[in-house]
Amino acid sequence: MRIAVYPGSFDPVTLGHLDIIIRASRLFDKLYVAVLSNSNKRERYFSWHERVEMLQEATADLPKVHCESFQGLAVEYARSRKAQAIVRGLRAVSDFEYELKLAEANRHLAPEIETVFLMTSHQYSFISSSIVREVAQLGGNIDGWVPRNVAERIAQKYGPRREE
């Protein structure tokens, strides 16, 4: 069985993340989408519980996808799930340097686990969780950037978007 892990903060999950999840689920028999719940990171907008729930709702129709949280190193989590690969999404060239360093560090820590890079589809290449949060906080339209269930959660936190 081919198993992969797609780790991240997903704060919140975007359609770019979902694009990677859908495509990775076609490549692997089982895909664990793993929300990092380490407490030593910056303040998160959604709790790790909320992020896991939003991912579960957004991927409910993908039977190969399992959403949960983890703490610690992604490679240790991948080992605990008997994964052969860690999936990472790339939006632009600017992501590549960071992701390359991370992949090399992971290879050093767990040489038996490969890192698989998937390019985000072009229509999502500019979307990031931080941009979604900023635009939503300022009352902007985030339709087409996040799954519907996530947009509803964001509206609950930030209030309805402003109409022009």
C-alpha positions in Angstrom: 0.0 0.0 0.0 1.3 3.4 -1.0 0.9 5.9 1.9 1.7 9.6 2.0 1.4 12.4 4.5 0.6 16.0 3.5 1.6 18.1 6.6 0.8 21.7 7.1 -0.8 24.4 9.3 -3.9 24.8 7.0 -4.9 28.0 8.8 -7.3 28.0 7.0 -7.4 25.4 4.3 -7.5 27.0 0.8 -8.6 25.7 -2.6 -4.9 25.4 -3.4 -4.4 23.0 -0.5 -7.5 21.1 -1.6 -6.1 20.9 -5.2 -3.0 19.3 -3.8 -5.0 16.9 -1.6 -7.2 15.8 -4.5 -4.3 15.2 -6.8 -2.1 13.5 -4.2 -5.1 11.2 -3.3 -4.9 9.9 -6.9 -1.3 9.0 -6.6 -1.5 7.2 -3.2 -3.7 4.5 -1.7 -4.0 6.5 1.5 -3.2 10.2 2.2 -3.0 11.6 5.7 -3.6 15.3 5.8 -1.9 16.3 9.0 -2.5 19.5 10.8 0.5 20.7 12.8 -0.5 21.4 16.3 2.8 22.3 17.8 2.3 25.0 20.5 5.7 26.7 19.9 4.5 28.2 16.6 3.0 31.7 16.2 -0.6 32.2 17.3 -3.0 30.4 14.9 -6.3 31.9 13.8 -8.2 28.6 14.0 -7.5 26.0 16.6 -6.0 22.8 15.4 -9.3 21.1 16.3 -11.2 23.6 14.0 -8.6 23.1 11.2 -9.0 19.3 11.3 -12.8 19.7 11.3 -12.7 22.0 8.3 -10.4 19.6 6.4 -12.6 16.6 7.2 -15.6 18.5 5.9 -13.8 19.7 2.8 -12.5 16.1 2.0 -15.6 14.1 3.0 -16.0 12.8 -0.5 -12.4 11.6 -0.8 -12.3 8.1 0.8 -8.5 7.8 0.6 -8.0 11.0 2.7 -7.7 10.9 6.4 -7.4 14.2 8.4 -5.8 14.4 11.8 -3.4 16.5 13.8 0.2 15.8 14.9 3.0 17.2 17.0 6.7 17.1 16.5 8.5 16.3 13.3 6.6 15.5 10.1 9.0 12.6 9.3 8.3 11.0 12.7 4.6 11.4 12.1 5.1 9.9 8.6 6.9 6.9 10.1 4.1 6.4 12.6 1.7 6.2 9.7 4.1 3.9 7.7 4.2 6.5 4.9 6.6 6.2 2.1 6.3 9.9 1.1 5.7 13.4 2.3 3.7 15.6 -0.1 4.5 19.3 -0.4 2.8 21.8 -2.6 4.6 24.5 -4.6 2.9 27.7 -5.7 5.8 29.6 -7.2 9.6 29.7 -7.5 9.7 31.6 -4.2 8.4 28.4 -2.4 11.1 26.2 -3.8 14.1 27.3 -1.8 12.4 26.8 1.5 10.8 23.5 0.4 14.2 22.2 -0.9 15.8 22.9 2.5 13.0 21.2 4.3 13.1 18.2 2.0 16.9 17.8 2.5 16.5 18.1 6.2 13.8 15.4 6.1 15.9 13.2 3.9 18.7 13.4 6.5 16.3 12.6 9.3 14.4 9.8 7.4 16.1 8.7 4.2 13.5 6.1 3.7 10.8 8.7 3.2 10.6 10.6 -0.1 9.4 14.1 -0.5 7.0 14.5 -3.5 6.4 18.0 -4.8 3.2 18.9 -6.6 2.7 22.2 -8.3 -0.5 24.0 -7.3 -2.8 24.6 -10.3 -2.2 28.0 -11.8 -5.6 29.5 -10.7 -4.6 28.9 -7.0 -0.9 29.9 -7.3 -1.3 33.3 -5.6 -3.5 32.1 -2.7 -2.1 31.5 0.7 -3.8 31.1 4.1 -2.3 34.5 5.3 -3.7 36.3 2.3 -7.1 34.7 2.8 -7.1 35.8 6.5 -6.0 39.4 5.7 -8.5 39.9 2.9 -11.3 38.4 5.1 -10.4 40.6 8.0 -10.7 43.6 5.8 -14.1 42.5 4.5 -12.9 41.4 1.1 -14.3 38.7 -1.1 -12.6 35.3 -0.7 -15.1 33.3 -2.8 -13.1 31.0 -5.0 -10.2 30.9 -2.6 -11.5 28.5 0.1 -14.0 25.7 0.2 -17.6 26.8 1.1 -17.4 25.3 4.6 -14.3 27.3 5.3 -15.8 30.5 4.0 -18.7 30.0 6.4 -16.3 29.5 9.3 -14.4 32.6 8.3 -17.6 34.6 8.1 -18.5 33.5 11.6 -15.1 34.8 12.8 -14.8 38.0 10.8 -18.5 38.8 10.1 -20.1 39.1 6.7 -18.0 40.6 3.9 -18.7 44.2 3.0 -20.8 44.9 -0.1 -19.6 47.5 -2.5 
